[in-house]
Amino acid sequence: MVRAPQLTHLGTGSLCPGEIVAQGEQEPDYVSAFAACKSLVCLSGFREINAHYLPAIVPVCANLTSLNLSYATISTEQLKSFIYHCHKLQTLWVLDSVCDEGLQAVAATYKDLHEPVQVSFGRD
């Protein structure tokens, strides 16, 4: 992402600590990577996201028009920690793990979403 700051759409995969970092290698700096992508308007593809990494997406939230978290199990509090930074959001997809309180926060913040919030039910 640092090498392609002109990205406008990004599907992330997983943002989790761990086994993928070989011994002796440094963990990726996701905050700097996302901060470099000033043109990002669409963020999707989270298969897993560790709550520790959620603040990393805040630098791109201001320009996002579409955010797809429909595969990421995040809580209401985790959603609220960054959703207020997404001022231009038009499309939002989430799992039912955000509960009613999370959807109320979205409704209070975004009076003119172009599409209804898409809520997917858990994958149990």
N, C-alpha and C positions, 0 to 999 in steps of 0.2 A: 504494500500500500504506500509505503514511503517512496518507492520508485515510480509509482503511478498516481500522483496526486490529482490527476485530471479525471479519475474515476467518478462516474455519476451513479452507477448501480453496483451494489456489492452483495453477493451471497457469501456468508461467512463460514458456515460449517460449525464447528465446535470451538468455544472459547473456554477451555478448562485447563487447570494446571496439570502438570504431571508427567506421565510416563513418556510423552512425546519429546520432552526435552532430554536429550542425551546427557549422561553424566559429564560434568565439566562445562556444559554449554549454559549460556545465560538464557533465562526465560524471556520470551519476546516482550518488547515494550509496546503493548497495545495502545496505550494512551498517545504516544508519539505517532504511531501508525495511523490511528484514526484522525488525530489532529492535522496530519498532512493532507488529508482528503477533504479539502474545503469545498469541492464541487459535488460531494455525495448528496443525492436526493432520495435514494431508495436503498434501504438496508433490509436484508432478509436472510433466510437460510440458517438461522441459529438452530442447530440440532440440540446443543447443550450450551448453557452459559452459566458459569460460576458467578455467584453474586459479587465476588471480589472483582470481577472484570466489568461489571455494569458501568461504573464511572468512566471507563475507557471510551464509551460511545457518546458521552456528553458533548465532546467537542464538535461532533457532526450533527447533533440533534437540531440545532437552530435552522439548518437548511433542509432537513428531511421533509419530504412530502408523503412518503410511504414507508411504513415500518411494519415488517411481518415477523411477529414473535409466535406464530401459530404452532411451532414445534418446541418452543422453549418453556419449560415449566418455571415460571417466575411468580413470586407472591405479589400481593397488593402493594406492600411496602417497597418492594424492589421496583415495581412499575412506577410508583409515585416518586421514587428517587431521581428519575430522569425524564419522565414524560412531560413535566412542566417546561422543559427546555426545548421541546419540539414545537415551536411556534407556527410553523407552516404546514403541519401535518394535515393531510387530506384523507389518507387511508391508513387504518390500523387493524392488524389482525393479532389476536391474542388467544391463549388457551384459557379455559375456564378456571384455571388456578388463580387468576387475578381477582376473582369473586366480585360480588356486587359493589363493594366499596371502591375497588379499582376502576370499575366501569363508571361509577358516579364521578370519580375524579376526572376521568376522560371527558364525560359529558359536561362537567362544569368548566373545563378548560377549552374544549373545542366545540363551539356552537355551530360551526359550518363545515363539518366533515363532509366531503363530497360523496362518500359512501358510508353506509352504516358500519359500525365497528363489527368486524367478523370475529365471532367467538367460536373456537373449536373446542370440542369436549375432549377430556383426557384420553390418553392412549392406553389405558390399563388393559 
